[in-house]
Amino acid sequence: MFNVIYLLTDGGPDLYFGEPGQTDILITYVYDVAFRDGAYGVAAAWSVVIFFMLLAFSWTYMKRTNATEATV
């Protein structure tokens, strides 16, 4: 829900400088790090971490639900 969070609250209110706001999710925080702070390397590293989290979740989901089994 990136668009809802970003358009309504902009991730705020910010409690401490350089930390995520109270309504930030990981994606909106990475966006702020990249395009507001200009720390593209840090944002790229966070993006890789998010990718591996999604990969692990997807793999676990596929194994538990047998979603890749062929139907007859």
Sequence and secondary structure as in RCSB ss.txt:
>XXXX:A:sequence
MFNVIYLLTDGGPDLYFGEPGQTDILITYVYDVAFRDGAYGVAAAWSVVIFFMLLAFSWTYMKRTNATEATV
>XXXX:A:secstr
 HHHHHHHTTT   SSTTS  TT  HHHHHHHHHHTS  HHHHHHHHHHHHHHHHHHHHHHHHHHTTTS   
